[in-house]
Amino acid sequence: MNARPRVVVTRRLPPKVESALAERFDVERSKDDRPLGAGGIQRAMERADGLLATLGDRITAEVLSANPRRTRIIANFGAGTDHIDLEAARAYGITVTKTPDALTGDTADLTIALMLAALRRTGEGERELRAGRWGGWRPTHLLGRRASGLTLGVIGLGRIGLAVCQRAARGFEMRVLGTSRTRPDETVLAAAGVEWRETVEAVLAESDVVSLHVPGTPETIGMLNARRIALMKPGAVLINTARGGWPTSRRSLPPCTPAISRGSDSMSTRMSR
């Protein structure tokens, strides 16, 4: 009987996933749930037939050049592959897979959560409470805005962008504007409650909240430059849950309030110029 293929899993995964892997493969799980780093990934590729990686694993051409190298497939736990050098993987005969659609609803939910937290200022209130600075309720303290009646602008109408549009239009009675590199069919726009705009500039100028859902490509990196940012309304909210590099340079932002978090793939900022 042939030995089962050996798979190295770089991070801890949900129990059901780990159980399913154990039924099919000889699995080496992460012991401390910390990134392996370049050297650790290379050593894993020396002994494993497959590598189950996550978006936190930077798999560069240098990492893939490991010799000896046993790995023939990298299965990515996520929809994006910008952290993997696909050209190098192809050159070394390594197959790379991903999980499209798996996180569409989840990312859309988190986008709405960031929007509500920025509008209702819940992050500020939580930090105040945890720091022991809560002084009791008063009518104007941390007074936010209701989502209903505001205009949401979505830049990038792929699966996630359209899912956000549907949630905002149906769940919060928001007016929703959208633009994208490719215009969806009218039936798709209507089903998501989207009013089409031809340009990014038009969306920015009309929206109270702007949500970015563009891929990380040379065309989108830095797409929100200072000129475009200046078109946004004072007090507008900018949310980025897009995969890939940040589509605007932090230097392009006017004075603003970080409403939720500043992370590599999720951010909400409230303009305060």
N, C-alpha and C positions, 0 to 999 in steps of 0.2 A: 504493500500500500504506500502510495506516494505521500510525502510529508505535505502538510498544508502550507500555502503561501504565508510568508511572514510579513506582517504589517506593523509599522511603527506609527503610533498615534501621538502627535506632538503635544496635544493638550487634553485635559479631561473633557469628556463629552457626556451628554445626558445618558442616564443608566440604560435606557432602552437601546440606544445606539451602540453603547459598549457591549451589551449582551448580544445584539445581532452580529456584531463583528466577531465576538468570541465563538459563535456558532460556526463561523465560516473560515476563520483564519487563525493562525498562530499570532496572537496580538501582544505587542509590547506597549503598555500604556504609560502615560506620563505619571511619574511618581509625585512630583511636587507642583504640577500644573503651572510651571514657569516656562517661558520661551527657551527653546533649545539653543538658539543662537546659530551663527553660521557654522561653527565647528561641530556643534552637536547634530545639526542636520546632515552634514557631510558624513559623520560617523554612522548616523542612522541609515543613510543611503548605502553604506558599505555592507550592511548586514540584512537589509530588508528588501523584499520584492516590491513592496508598495509603501508609500508614505501618505498618511492621511494628515493633511496640513490645514492650517487656519490662516485667516488674513493677517495675523500677527507674525507669520513666518516669512521673512524676506528671503526668497529663493532666487538668488542672482545667478548670472552666468558663472561667476567664480564658485559659488556653492555647487552648482550642477557639474562643475568640472572635476569633482571628486574622483579619485582613482586609487584603488578599485571602487567600482560602483555597481551595485547589484540591482538597485531600484529601476523598475521599468514603467511605473505609473505613479503619478502624484494626484491623489483625489483631494480636491479642495473643499473644505467645509464652508461653503459660502458661494455667492453668485459671482463675485468679482475675482479676476485673476491678475490685477495690475501689480500684485506683489510677487509674481512669478515671471521670470524671463522666458516668455513663450518661444521666442526664436531659438534661444539656447537649448531649451528642452527639446524642441523639434530636431535640432542638429544632433543631439545626443540620443535620439530615438526614444525619448521619454514621453509617454502619453499624459496629458493633463486634462482632468475632468472638473466640472463644477456643478452647482445645484441651482440652476435658474428657476425662478418662480417660487422657490421654497420660502423666501423671506419677504415677498411682496407685501402681504397683509401686515406682517410684523413691523416692517419699516414704515409703512403708512400710518400705523397706529402710533408709533413713536414720534413721527412728524407732527401729528395732531397733538400729542402730549406736549411736545416742545412749544408748539404754538400757544396752547392754552396756558402753559406755565409762564410764558413771556407776557401774554396779555393780562392774565390774572395775578401775576407777580408772586406766584406760589414759591418759587425758589428763594426769593428774597425773604419771604415770611418764614420759611423753614430755617434759613440761616440765622435769622434774628432770634427765633425761638431757641435753637440749639445753643446759641451764644449767651443765652440768659438775658437778652435785651428786650424781651416781649413786655410791653407795658400795658397790655389790655386793649380791648377794642375801642376804636374811635372812628367816626364816620369817614374821615378822609385819609386814614393811614393806609398806605400801600393800595390805594384805590386803583384798580385796573380797569380793563375794558372788556365788555362782553363780545364774544365772537360773532354772534348773530347780527347781521346787517353790515358787517365789514366786508371788504373786498380782499380775497385771496388771489395772488398771482402765482401761477406754477410755471416754472421754466424747465421744460423737459417733460413731455407727455408720453413717457413709456409706461410700463406696467405699474410701477410704483407711483409715478406722478398722477396717473389717472385714478388710482386707488385713493390717493389723497384728495383729489377733486371730488370724488363721490362722497367721501366721508364729510368733507366740509360743506358741500352743497346740500346733501340730504340730512345730515345729522345736526348741522349748526346753522342752516339757512343762510349761508354766506353766498355772496356773489363771487363767482370763480372765473378768473381769466386765465388763459393759457397760451403758451407758444412753444414751438419745438422745431427741431431741424426738419422733420417730416410732419406734415399736417395729417392728423388722423382723419378717417372718414367722418362725415357729418353725423352719422348714426352713433359713432363712438363718442364724439364730443357731446352730443345731446344726452346720451345715457349717463355720462359723467357730470353733466350740468355745467359744461365749460363754454365760455364765450371765447372764440378764437381771436388772437391778436397776431399781427404779422411780424412784430419785432419785439425783442427783449426790452427795448426802450419804452414801448407802449405799456407793457406789463408793469415795469418798474414805476412808471409815473402815476398809474391809476390805483396801485394796490396799497392796502394797509399792512398786509402781510405778504412776504415773498418767500416762496419755498423752492429750493434748487434741487433738481433731479436729473442732472446731466452726468454723462460718463467722464472719466478722467482721461482726456485725450489732449494732444497738443493744441487743438482748437478751443478747448474749454478751460484749460488752465489759465487763470487770470482773466477770464472773460468779463468779470465784473470789475472794470477799472474805475478810476476816480470819476471819470466823466459819467459813467452809467450810475454809479452809486449816488452821485449828486442829484440824479433825477428822482430819487425816492422821497416820499413824504417825510417831513420831520415826525419822529415818533414811530415810523414804520418798523416792523419786525422782519428781520432777515434770518431764515432758517436754512441750514445746510445739512442734509442727511445723504448727500450724493456720495457714491463710491468714487474712489480715485482722489487725485490731488485737489487741493482747495481751489475752487473756481474764482477766487478773488484774492489779491494780495492784501494782507492785513494793513499794509501801508496805504491802501486805497480807501480804507474805512474812515469816515469822519468821526469826531468824538462820539462815542457810543457806550451803551451800558451792556455788559455781557449778562444776558437775562438768565441763562441756564448753565451752559458749560462750553468750554473750549477744548474740543477733542479733535482727533485726526479725522473722524468721519461724522461727527454730529456737533452742531453748534446752533445757538440762537442768540441773535444780537438785536438790541433795540436801539435804533438811531436816535440821537439826542441833540442833533445840531439845531 
